Amino acid sequence: MTQVLLECTNVSKRFGGVVALSNVGFSIQRGDIYGLIGPNGAGKTTLFNVLTGIYAPNEGRFALEGADVTGLSPDRIAARGIARTFQNIRLFANLSALENVMIGRHVRTRAGVIGAILRDARTRAEESAIERRALELLEYVGIGDRANDAAGSLAYGDQRRLEIARALATEPRLLALDEPVAGMNATETVALKALLERIRADGTTILLIEHDVRLVMAVCDRVLVLDYGVPIAEGAPSEVRRDAKVIEAYLGGADADATGGAAAQ
């Protein structure tokens, strides 16, 4: 029996006179990979920013496992179990890969300021556990051998993997990924697809923004399509890629069948 992990109800966001989102609603089942696609300017990243507390919606609500998380601050959203990566990589470039993941892990720590100052046994044990878990996550995403390298020195694809490891360090129930394969070559994209499937198999639900339609159609259970901030289609990939409104707005007329065929392979 499936369970709703995240439910979005009639979410709207305006910037002055510009309507970025209008009455957006969807639900994500626990254990799914849920895709969010649409042309540039469709409102995809704005929706992520509202979901993760960077923007407050003008109307509507988000509920995570039935609990309202609308308008919470980003740190409280992360503590509730929603983690994200960004379209433009945001790492601490001068810190090591290991340190970047350890920073993400601190959302689950208990030591506090006094413990950090006194350096008591409990605090030291917790920090050792954080480091062990960070090393495990680096291995998990495939860059364990780069743990001590500066994040800024990593290859582009490895920086993407590092962002995912840092997000996973927060122990998310929902992992929101903003264009994780952007800029990757075909080999890197195939490897990232395998990682996404592994993350889902290990129990983490994924919300995915991605312009690589073949990847979305191959890996997602359901897909929502936005156009100018308005939902125009939602459903299984096989349904969405045949929707006339989606073909006109995004997939591109004559190319739609080719896109769908490639995605099904």
Salt bridges, closest charged atoms under 4 A:
GLU59 OE1 - ARG14 NH1 3.03
GLU65 OE2 - ARG30 NH2 2.14
GLU65 OE1 - ARG173 NH1 2.03
ASP68 OD2 - ARG61 NE 3.62
GLU127 OE1 - ARG119 NH1 2.37
GLU136 OE1 - ARG133 NH1 3.16
ASP149 OD2 - ARG146 NE 2.32
ASP158 OD2 - ARG146 NH1 3.82
GLU163 OE1 - ARG160 NH1 4.00
GLU163 OE2 - ARG166 NH2 3.84
GLU171 OE2 - ARG105 NH1 2.68
ASP178 OD2 - ARG84 NH2 3.67
GLU179 OE2 - HIS211 NE2 3.50
GLU197 OE2 - LYS193 NZ 2.86
ASP202 OD2 - ARG198 NE 3.92
ASP221 OD2 - ARG200 NH1 2.60
GLU234 OE1 - ARG222 NH2 2.88
